Amino acid sequence: MTPDFRQKAISICTDKIAKKGEGVGLSFYAFFKNRNDDPLLLMQVARWWIETHQLDHFVKAVKIRNMLETGA
């Protein structure tokens, strides 16, 4: 995952938490627009989410943000 994308994902998590509270969950699709304009990045993030960390489809945004901030 690129450093720029990691920062974008942290920002998205922070925004979701601010709008919906600390209990809000999201999937890795929340980091992408409704169209697949960067399939390589999408697959990279999917591997990080599914293969590396074996996360469920929806995970608390707080947990994901913490993982991204610590470099997991």
Buried (B, 14 or more C-beta within 10 A) or exposed (E): BEEEBBEBBBEBBBEBBEEEEEEBBBBBEBBBEEEEEEEEBBEBBBEBBEEEEEBEEEBBBBBBBEBBEEEE
